[in-house]
Amino acid sequence: MKTNYLALCAIAGLLASTACGKKEEKKNAAPPPTPVSVITASTSPAVYYDQYPATVVALKTVELRSQVTGFITSLNFQEGDLVPAGKVLY
């Protein structure tokens, strides 16, 4: 019985030392490097725009009419200006 136990321990020790030796060899082996291409990053102007078909409609409209007859001698605004209420236009 002692001989069988001693033989079994010897075989188990031999297997354990053999298995440990192979793991170390695998850890040292590295995979081959993967080839990659490299470029230098640079800045450049980028213009982003979108076009949408649409129709623009004013929320408020005003109709200007003269209360007296006469001639317009000066315009106190330009087309497209924002004019606050009460400002003299002509």
Backbone as XML, in Angstrom:
<?xml version="1.0"?>
<chain id="A" units="angstrom">
  <residue number="1" name="MET">
    <atom name="N" x="0.830" y="-1.188" z="0.000"/>
    <atom name="CA" x="0.000" y="0.000" z="0.000"/>
    <atom name="C" x="0.868" y="1.243" z="0.000"/>
  </residue>
  <residue number="2" name="LYS">
    <atom name="N" x="2.005" y="1.183" z="0.791"/>
    <atom name="CA" x="2.879" y="2.344" z="0.825"/>
    <atom name="C" x="3.536" y="2.557" z="-0.536"/>
  </residue>
  <residue number="3" name="THR">
    <atom name="N" x="3.851" y="1.504" z="-1.246"/>
    <atom name="CA" x="4.475" y="1.636" z="-2.557"/>
    <atom name="C" x="3.516" y="2.272" z="-3.564"/>
  </residue>
  <residue number="4" name="ASN">
    <atom name="N" x="2.254" y="1.867" z="-3.492"/>
    <atom name="CA" x="1.254" y="2.452" z="-4.402"/>
    <atom name="C" x="1.065" y="3.945" z="-4.098"/>
  </residue>
  <residue number="5" name="TYR">
    <atom name="N" x="1.027" y="4.273" z="-2.829"/>
    <atom name="CA" x="0.862" y="5.682" z="-2.435"/>
    <atom name="C" x="2.070" y="6.493" z="-2.850"/>
  </residue>
  <residue number="6" name="LEU">
    <atom name="N" x="3.244" y="5.999" z="-2.676"/>
    <atom name="CA" x="4.471" y="6.678" z="-3.052"/>
    <atom name="C" x="4.546" y="6.856" z="-4.570"/>
  </residue>
  <residue number="7" name="ALA">
    <atom name="N" x="4.165" y="5.833" z="-5.316"/>
    <atom name="CA" x="4.176" y="5.910" z="-6.786"/>
    <atom name="C" x="3.141" y="6.937" z="-7.264"/>
  </residue>
  <residue number="8" name="LEU">
    <atom name="N" x="1.992" y="6.928" z="-6.642"/>
    <atom name="CA" x="0.933" y="7.878" z="-7.011"/>
    <atom name="C" x="1.367" y="9.313" z="-6.750"/>
  </residue>
  <residue number="9" name="CYS">
    <atom name="N" x="2.018" y="9.568" z="-5.640"/>
    <atom name="CA" x="2.516" y="10.914" z="-5.321"/>
    <atom name="C" x="3.601" y="11.331" z="-6.305"/>
  </residue>
  <residue number="10" name="ALA">
    <atom name="N" x="4.464" y="10.402" z="-6.688"/>
    <atom name="CA" x="5.533" y="10.714" z="-7.643"/>
    <atom name="C" x="4.940" y="11.081" z="-9.007"/>
  </residue>
  <residue number="11" name="ILE">
    <atom name="N" x="3.944" y="10.340" z="-9.459"/>
    <atom name="CA" x="3.302" y="10.620" z="-10.758"/>
    <atom name="C" x="2.568" y="11.961" z="-10.704"/>
  </residue>
  <residue number="12" name="ALA">
    <atom name="N" x="1.877" y="12.236" z="-9.615"/>
    <atom name="CA" x="1.160" y="13.506" z="-9.471"/>
    <atom name="C" x="2.134" y="14.674" z="-9.462"/>
  </residue>
  <residue number="13" name="GLY">
    <atom name="N" x="3.259" y="14.546" z="-8.794"/>
    <atom name="CA" x="4.275" y="15.602" z="-8.773"/>
    <atom name="C" x="4.890" y="15.820" z="-10.137"/>
  </residue>
  <residue number="14" name="LEU">
    <atom name="N" x="5.133" y="14.734" z="-10.872"/>
    <atom name="CA" x="5.692" y="14.834" z="-12.217"/>
    <atom name="C" x="4.713" y="15.535" z="-13.157"/>
  </residue>
  <residue number="15" name="LEU">
    <atom name="N" x="3.449" y="15.193" z="-13.086"/>
    <atom name="CA" x="2.428" y="15.840" z="-13.924"/>
    <atom name="C" x="2.282" y="17.324" z="-13.578"/>
  </residue>
  <residue number="16" name="ALA">
    <atom name="N" x="2.314" y="17.652" z="-12.314"/>
    <atom name="CA" x="2.174" y="19.056" z="-11.889"/>
    <atom name="C" x="3.351" y="19.884" z="-12.369"/>
  </residue>
  <residue number="17" name="SER">
    <atom name="N" x="4.567" y="19.359" z="-12.272"/>
    <atom name="CA" x="5.734" y="20.131" z="-12.724"/>
    <atom name="C" x="5.752" y="20.263" z="-14.241"/>
  </residue>
  <residue number="18" name="THR">
    <atom name="N" x="5.288" y="19.262" z="-14.957"/>
    <atom name="CA" x="5.230" y="19.314" z="-16.416"/>
    <atom name="C" x="4.175" y="20.328" z="-16.873"/>
  </residue>
  <residue number="19" name="ALA">
    <atom name="N" x="3.035" y="20.332" z="-16.228"/>
    <atom name="CA" x="1.955" y="21.266" z="-16.603"/>
    <atom name="C" x="2.362" y="22.700" z="-16.318"/>
  </residue>
  <residue number="20" name="CYS">
    <atom name="N" x="3.051" y="22.961" z="-15.237"/>
    <atom name="CA" x="3.469" y="24.315" z="-14.895"/>
    <atom name="C" x="4.517" y="24.822" z="-15.870"/>
  </residue>
  <residue number="21" name="GLY">
    <atom name="N" x="5.391" y="23.969" z="-16.353"/>
    <atom name="CA" x="6.432" y="24.399" z="-17.274"/>
    <atom name="C" x="5.872" y="24.860" z="-18.605"/>
  </residue>
  <residue number="22" name="LYS">
    <atom name="N" x="4.811" y="24.269" z="-19.103"/>
    <atom name="CA" x="4.225" y="24.641" z="-20.387"/>
    <atom name="C" x="3.490" y="25.983" z="-20.315"/>
  </residue>
  <residue number="23" name="LYS">
    <atom name="N" x="2.911" y="26.307" z="-19.185"/>
    <atom name="CA" x="2.194" y="27.579" z="-19.045"/>
    <atom name="C" x="3.150" y="28.754" z="-19.129"/>
  </residue>
  <residue number="24" name="GLU">
    <atom name="N" x="4.335" y="28.618" z="-18.583"/>
    <atom name="CA" x="5.301" y="29.707" z="-18.620"/>
    <atom name="C" x="5.779" y="29.966" z="-20.043"/>
  </residue>
  <residue number="25" name="GLU">
    <atom name="N" x="5.932" y="28.915" z="-20.829"/>
    <atom name="CA" x="6.352" y="29.077" z="-22.209"/>
    <atom name="C" x="5.283" y="29.817" z="-23.003"/>
  </residue>
  <residue number="26" name="LYS">
    <atom name="N" x="4.023" y="29.543" z="-22.735"/>
    <atom name="CA" x="2.935" y="30.220" z="-23.443"/>
    <atom name="C" x="2.855" y="31.699" z="-23.051"/>
  </residue>
  <residue number="27" name="LYS">
    <atom name="N" x="3.163" y="32.024" z="-21.802"/>
    <atom name="CA" x="3.105" y="33.418" z="-21.366"/>
    <atom name="C" x="4.177" y="34.245" z="-22.050"/>
  </residue>
  <residue number="28" name="ASN">
    <atom name="N" x="5.341" y="33.678" z="-22.287"/>
    <atom name="CA" x="6.437" y="34.407" z="-22.909"/>
    <atom name="C" x="6.219" y="34.613" z="-24.401"/>
  </residue>
  <residue number="29" name="ALA">
    <atom name="N" x="5.450" y="33.761" z="-25.042"/>
    <atom name="CA" x="5.214" y="33.883" z="-26.480"/>
    <atom name="C" x="4.187" y="34.982" z="-26.730"/>
  </residue>
  <residue number="30" name="ALA">
    <atom name="N" x="4.601" y="36.011" z="-27.472"/>
    <atom name="CA" x="3.702" y="37.122" z="-27.787"/>
    <atom name="C" x="3.164" y="36.944" z="-29.204"/>
  </residue>
  <residue number="31" name="PRO">
    <atom name="N" x="1.932" y="37.383" z="-29.464"/>
    <atom name="CA" x="1.405" y="37.280" z="-30.827"/>
    <atom name="C" x="2.168" y="38.241" z="-31.743"/>
  </residue>
  <residue number="32" name="PRO">
    <atom name="N" x="2.231" y="37.941" z="-33.012"/>
    <atom name="CA" x="2.936" y="38.842" z="-33.930"/>
    <atom name="C" x="2.222" y="40.190" z="-34.011"/>
  </residue>
  <residue number="33" name="PRO">
    <atom name="N" x="2.958" y="41.273" z="-34.219"/>
    <atom name="CA" x="2.312" y="42.591" z="-34.286"/>
    <atom name="C" x="1.419" y="42.710" z="-35.519"/>
  </residue>
  <residue number="34" name="THR">
    <atom name="N" x="0.320" y="43.438" z="-35.348"/>
    <atom name="CA" x="-0.622" y="43.658" z="-36.436"/>
    <atom name="C" x="-0.185" y="44.882" z="-37.228"/>
  </residue>
  <residue number="35" name="PRO">
    <atom name="N" x="-0.054" y="44.776" z="-38.554"/>
    <atom name="CA" x="0.355" y="45.946" z="-39.336"/>
    <atom name="C" x="-0.773" y="46.981" z="-39.399"/>
  </residue>
  <residue number="36" name="VAL">
    <atom name="N" x="-0.438" y="48.246" z="-39.195"/>
    <atom name="CA" x="-1.400" y="49.343" z="-39.250"/>
    <atom name="C" x="-0.819" y="50.466" z="-40.093"/>
  </residue>
  <residue number="37" name="SER">
    <atom name="N" x="-1.706" y="51.310" z="-40.631"/>
    <atom name="CA" x="-1.250" y="52.492" z="-41.353"/>
    <atom name="C" x="-1.439" y="53.714" z="-40.461"/>
  </residue>
  <residue number="38" name="VAL">
    <atom name="N" x="-0.511" y="54.654" z="-40.544"/>
    <atom name="CA" x="-0.518" y="55.828" z="-39.672"/>
    <atom name="C" x="-0.514" y="57.074" z="-40.542"/>
  </residue>
  <residue number="39" name="ILE">
    <atom name="N" x="-1.352" y="58.055" z="-40.195"/>
    <atom name="CA" x="-1.351" y="59.350" z="-40.877"/>
    <atom name="C" x="-1.255" y="60.447" z="-39.829"/>
  </residue>
  <residue number="40" name="THR">
    <atom name="N" x="-0.827" y="61.619" z="-40.246"/>
    <atom name="CA" x="-0.722" y="62.757" z="-39.351"/>
    <atom name="C" x="-2.038" y="63.534" z="-39.386"/>
  </residue>
  <residue number="41" name="ALA">
    <atom name="N" x="-2.586" y="63.841" z="-38.225"/>
    <atom name="CA" x="-3.833" y="64.601" z="-38.139"/>
    <atom name="C" x="-3.543" y="66.070" z="-38.414"/>
  </residue>
  <residue number="42" name="SER">
    <atom name="N" x="-4.441" y="66.713" z="-39.135"/>
    <atom name="CA" x="-4.297" y="68.138" z="-39.425"/>
    <atom name="C" x="-5.661" y="68.810" z="-39.345"/>
  </residue>
  <residue number="43" name="THR">
    <atom name="N" x="-5.643" y="70.122" z="-39.202"/>
    <atom name="CA" x="-6.891" y="70.875" z="-39.137"/>
    <atom name="C" x="-7.196" y="71.455" z="-40.508"/>
  </residue>
  <residue number="44" name="SER">
    <atom name="N" x="-8.474" y="71.587" z="-40.798"/>
    <atom name="CA" x="-8.911" y="72.202" z="-42.040"/>
    <atom name="C" x="-10.286" y="72.823" z="-41.799"/>
  </residue>
  <residue number="45" name="PRO">
    <atom name="N" x="-10.597" y="73.883" z="-42.517"/>
    <atom name="CA" x="-11.909" y="74.514" z="-42.319"/>
    <atom name="C" x="-13.017" y="73.599" z="-42.842"/>
  </residue>
  <residue number="46" name="ALA">
    <atom name="N" x="-14.098" y="73.554" z="-42.103"/>
    <atom name="CA" x="-15.243" y="72.744" z="-42.495"/>
    <atom name="C" x="-16.481" y="73.629" z="-42.512"/>
  </residue>
  <residue number="47" name="VAL">
    <atom name="N" x="-17.223" y="73.577" z="-43.591"/>
    <atom name="CA" x="-18.441" y="74.365" z="-43.727"/>
    <atom name="C" x="-19.611" y="73.390" z="-43.784"/>
  </residue>
  <residue number="48" name="TYR">
    <atom name="N" x="-20.504" y="73.515" z="-42.841"/>
    <atom name="CA" x="-21.678" y="72.658" z="-42.798"/>
    <atom name="C" x="-22.922" y="73.518" z="-43.026"/>
  </residue>
  <residue number="49" name="TYR">
    <atom name="N" x="-23.761" y="73.082" z="-43.914"/>
    <atom name="CA" x="-25.011" y="73.789" z="-44.138"/>
    <atom name="C" x="-26.059" y="72.803" z="-44.629"/>
  </residue>
  <residue number="50" name="ASP">
    <atom name="N" x="-27.287" y="73.145" z="-44.394"/>
    <atom name="CA" x="-28.417" y="72.346" z="-44.850"/>
    <atom name="C" x="-29.374" y="73.268" z="-45.579"/>
  </residue>
  <residue number="51" name="GLN">
    <atom name="N" x="-30.022" y="72.748" z="-46.574"/>
    <atom name="CA" x="-31.008" y="73.519" z="-47.318"/>
    <atom name="C" x="-32.366" y="72.857" z="-47.138"/>
  </residue>
  <residue number="52" name="TYR">
    <atom name="N" x="-33.349" y="73.666" z="-46.804"/>
    <atom name="CA" x="-34.703" y="73.173" z="-46.617"/>
    <atom name="C" x="-35.655" y="74.026" z="-47.452"/>
  </residue>
  <residue number="53" name="PRO">
    <atom name="N" x="-36.463" y="73.448" z="-48.287"/>
    <atom name="CA" x="-37.441" y="74.235" z="-49.028"/>
    <atom name="C" x="-38.516" y="74.744" z="-48.062"/>
  </residue>
  <residue number="54" name="ALA">
    <atom name="N" x="-38.791" y="76.041" z="-48.127"/>
    <atom name="CA" x="-39.763" y="76.609" z="-47.192"/>
    <atom name="C" x="-40.324" y="77.910" z="-47.744"/>
  </residue>
  <residue number="55" name="THR">
    <atom name="N" x="-41.382" y="78.374" z="-47.119"/>
    <atom name="CA" x="-41.985" y="79.662" z="-47.424"/>
    <atom name="C" x="-42.058" y="80.445" z="-46.125"/>
  </residue>
  <residue number="56" name="VAL">
    <atom name="N" x="-41.578" y="81.686" z="-46.145"/>
    <atom name="CA" x="-41.565" y="82.515" z="-44.950"/>
    <atom name="C" x="-42.805" y="83.413" z="-44.967"/>
  </residue>
  <residue number="57" name="VAL">
    <atom name="N" x="-43.509" y="83.426" z="-43.846"/>
    <atom name="CA" x="-44.708" y="84.250" z="-43.710"/>
    <atom name="C" x="-44.543" y="85.077" z="-42.438"/>
  </residue>
  <residue number="58" name="ALA">
    <atom name="N" x="-44.813" y="86.399" z="-42.533"/>
    <atom name="CA" x="-44.697" y="87.288" z="-41.378"/>
    <atom name="C" x="-45.811" y="87.011" z="-40.377"/>
  </residue>
  <residue number="59" name="LEU">
    <atom name="N" x="-45.482" y="87.140" z="-39.089"/>
    <atom name="CA" x="-46.499" y="86.966" z="-38.059"/>
    <atom name="C" x="-47.413" y="88.189" z="-37.977"/>
  </residue>
  <residue number="60" name="LYS">
    <atom name="N" x="-46.805" y="89.372" z="-38.165"/>
    <atom name="CA" x="-47.583" y="90.615" z="-38.138"/>
    <atom name="C" x="-47.283" y="91.400" z="-39.403"/>
  </residue>
  <residue number="61" name="THR">
    <atom name="N" x="-48.298" y="91.990" z="-39.983"/>
    <atom name="CA" x="-48.103" y="92.852" z="-41.155"/>
    <atom name="C" x="-48.689" y="94.218" z="-40.860"/>
  </residue>
  <residue number="62" name="VAL">
    <atom name="N" x="-48.096" y="95.223" z="-41.461"/>
    <atom name="CA" x="-48.542" y="96.604" z="-41.246"/>
    <atom name="C" x="-48.705" y="97.252" z="-42.607"/>
  </residue>
  <residue number="63" name="GLU">
    <atom name="N" x="-49.768" y="98.019" z="-42.760"/>
    <atom name="CA" x="-49.984" y="98.774" z="-43.990"/>
    <atom name="C" x="-49.844" y="100.256" z="-43.652"/>
  </residue>
  <residue number="64" name="LEU">
    <atom name="N" x="-48.927" y="100.927" z="-44.315"/>
    <atom name="CA" x="-48.682" y="102.343" z="-44.066"/>
    <atom name="C" x="-49.474" y="103.174" z="-45.059"/>
  </residue>
  <residue number="65" name="ARG">
    <atom name="N" x="-50.204" y="104.151" z="-44.506"/>
    <atom name="CA" x="-50.960" y="105.083" z="-45.348"/>
    <atom name="C" x="-50.785" y="106.487" z="-44.797"/>
  </residue>
  <residue number="66" name="SER">
    <atom name="N" x="-50.726" y="107.393" z="-45.689"/>
    <atom name="CA" x="-50.582" y="108.791" z="-45.294"/>
    <atom name="C" x="-51.947" y="109.353" z="-44.893"/>
  </residue>
  <residue number="67" name="GLN">
    <atom name="N" x="-51.966" y="110.161" z="-43.820"/>
    <atom name="CA" x="-53.215" y="110.791" z="-43.396"/>
    <atom name="C" x="-53.422" y="112.128" z="-44.088"/>
  </residue>
  <residue number="68" name="VAL">
    <atom name="N" x="-52.329" y="112.660" z="-44.632"/>
    <atom name="CA" x="-52.419" y="113.932" z="-45.353"/>
    <atom name="C" x="-51.759" y="113.779" z="-46.706"/>
  </residue>
  <residue number="69" name="THR">
    <atom name="N" x="-52.096" y="114.692" z="-47.613"/>
    <atom name="CA" x="-51.446" y="114.651" z="-48.920"/>
    <atom name="C" x="-50.126" y="115.397" z="-48.839"/>
  </residue>
  <residue number="70" name="GLY">
    <atom name="N" x="-49.153" y="114.949" z="-49.621"/>
    <atom name="CA" x="-47.855" y="115.619" z="-49.616"/>
    <atom name="C" x="-46.784" y="114.725" z="-50.218"/>
  </residue>
  <residue number="71" name="PHE">
    <atom name="N" x="-45.520" y="115.168" z="-50.036"/>
    <atom name="CA" x="-44.370" y="114.440" z="-50.587"/>
    <atom name="C" x="-43.498" y="113.916" z="-49.431"/>
  </residue>
  <residue number="72" name="ILE">
    <atom name="N" x="-42.890" y="112.773" z="-49.665"/>
    <atom name="CA" x="-41.952" y="112.215" z="-48.676"/>
    <atom name="C" x="-40.603" y="112.857" z="-48.922"/>
  </residue>
  <residue number="73" name="THR">
    <atom name="N" x="-40.058" y="113.497" z="-47.885"/>
    <atom name="CA" x="-38.774" y="114.183" z="-48.040"/>
    <atom name="C" x="-37.612" y="113.376" z="-47.469"/>
  </residue>
  <residue number="74" name="SER">
    <atom name="N" x="-37.853" y="112.462" z="-46.530"/>
    <atom name="CA" x="-36.761" y="111.655" z="-45.973"/>
    <atom name="C" x="-37.304" y="110.329" z="-45.455"/>
  </residue>
  <residue number="75" name="LEU">
    <atom name="N" x="-36.456" y="109.304" z="-45.539"/>
    <atom name="CA" x="-36.774" y="107.993" z="-44.962"/>
    <atom name="C" x="-35.860" y="107.798" z="-43.755"/>
  </residue>
  <residue number="76" name="ASN">
    <atom name="N" x="-36.432" y="107.533" z="-42.601"/>
    <atom name="CA" x="-35.653" y="107.369" z="-41.372"/>
    <atom name="C" x="-35.392" y="105.894" z="-41.046"/>
  </residue>
  <residue number="77" name="PHE">
    <atom name="N" x="-35.439" y="105.023" z="-42.053"/>
    <atom name="CA" x="-35.176" y="103.597" z="-41.860"/>
    <atom name="C" x="-34.707" y="103.017" z="-43.188"/>
  </residue>
  <residue number="78" name="GLN">
    <atom name="N" x="-34.154" y="101.818" z="-43.124"/>
    <atom name="CA" x="-33.786" y="101.093" z="-44.338"/>
    <atom name="C" x="-34.620" y="99.820" z="-44.400"/>
  </residue>
  <residue number="79" name="GLU">
    <atom name="N" x="-34.782" y="99.296" z="-45.579"/>
    <atom name="CA" x="-35.566" y="98.090" z="-45.746"/>
    <atom name="C" x="-34.937" y="96.945" z="-44.947"/>
  </residue>
  <residue number="80" name="GLY">
    <atom name="N" x="-35.748" y="96.265" z="-44.168"/>
    <atom name="CA" x="-35.261" y="95.154" z="-43.352"/>
    <atom name="C" x="-34.929" y="95.540" z="-41.925"/>
  </residue>
  <residue number="81" name="ASP">
    <atom name="N" x="-34.908" y="96.854" z="-41.586"/>
    <atom name="CA" x="-34.608" y="97.293" z="-40.221"/>
    <atom name="C" x="-35.739" y="96.907" z="-39.274"/>
  </residue>
  <residue number="82" name="LEU">
    <atom name="N" x="-35.378" y="96.632" z="-38.025"/>
    <atom name="CA" x="-36.377" y="96.450" z="-36.980"/>
    <atom name="C" x="-36.720" y="97.830" z="-36.433"/>
  </residue>
  <residue number="83" name="VAL">
    <atom name="N" x="-37.985" y="98.157" z="-36.440"/>
    <atom name="CA" x="-38.429" y="99.493" z="-36.025"/>
    <atom name="C" x="-39.314" y="99.339" z="-34.797"/>
  </residue>
  <residue number="84" name="PRO">
    <atom name="N" x="-38.933" y="99.955" z="-33.674"/>
    <atom name="CA" x="-39.793" y="99.870" z="-32.492"/>
    <atom name="C" x="-41.056" y="100.707" z="-32.686"/>
  </residue>
  <residue number="85" name="ALA">
    <atom name="N" x="-42.075" y="100.404" z="-31.923"/>
    <atom name="CA" x="-43.341" y="101.132" z="-32.004"/>
    <atom name="C" x="-43.129" y="102.581" z="-31.591"/>
  </residue>
  <residue number="86" name="GLY">
    <atom name="N" x="-43.703" y="103.508" z="-32.333"/>
    <atom name="CA" x="-43.635" y="104.922" z="-31.995"/>
    <atom name="C" x="-42.489" y="105.664" z="-32.670"/>
  </residue>
  <residue number="87" name="LYS">
    <atom name="N" x="-41.584" y="105.000" z="-33.383"/>
    <atom name="CA" x="-40.471" y="105.678" z="-34.042"/>
    <atom name="C" x="-40.970" y="106.367" z="-35.317"/>
  </residue>
  <residue number="88" name="VAL">
    <atom name="N" x="-40.425" y="107.551" z="-35.590"/>
    <atom name="CA" x="-40.795" y="108.303" z="-36.788"/>
    <atom name="C" x="-40.181" y="107.610" z="-37.999"/>
  </residue>
  <residue number="89" name="LEU">
    <atom name="N" x="-41.011" y="107.292" z="-38.986"/>
    <atom name="CA" x="-40.528" y="106.591" z="-40.171"/>
    <atom name="C" x="-40.199" y="107.543" z="-41.313"/>
  </residue>
  <residue number="90" name="TYR">
    <atom name="N" x="-41.086" y="108.579" z="-41.546"/>
    <atom name="CA" x="-40.889" y="109.513" z="-42.672"/>
    <atom name="C" x="-40.799" y="110.926" z="-42.163"/>
  </residue>
</chain>
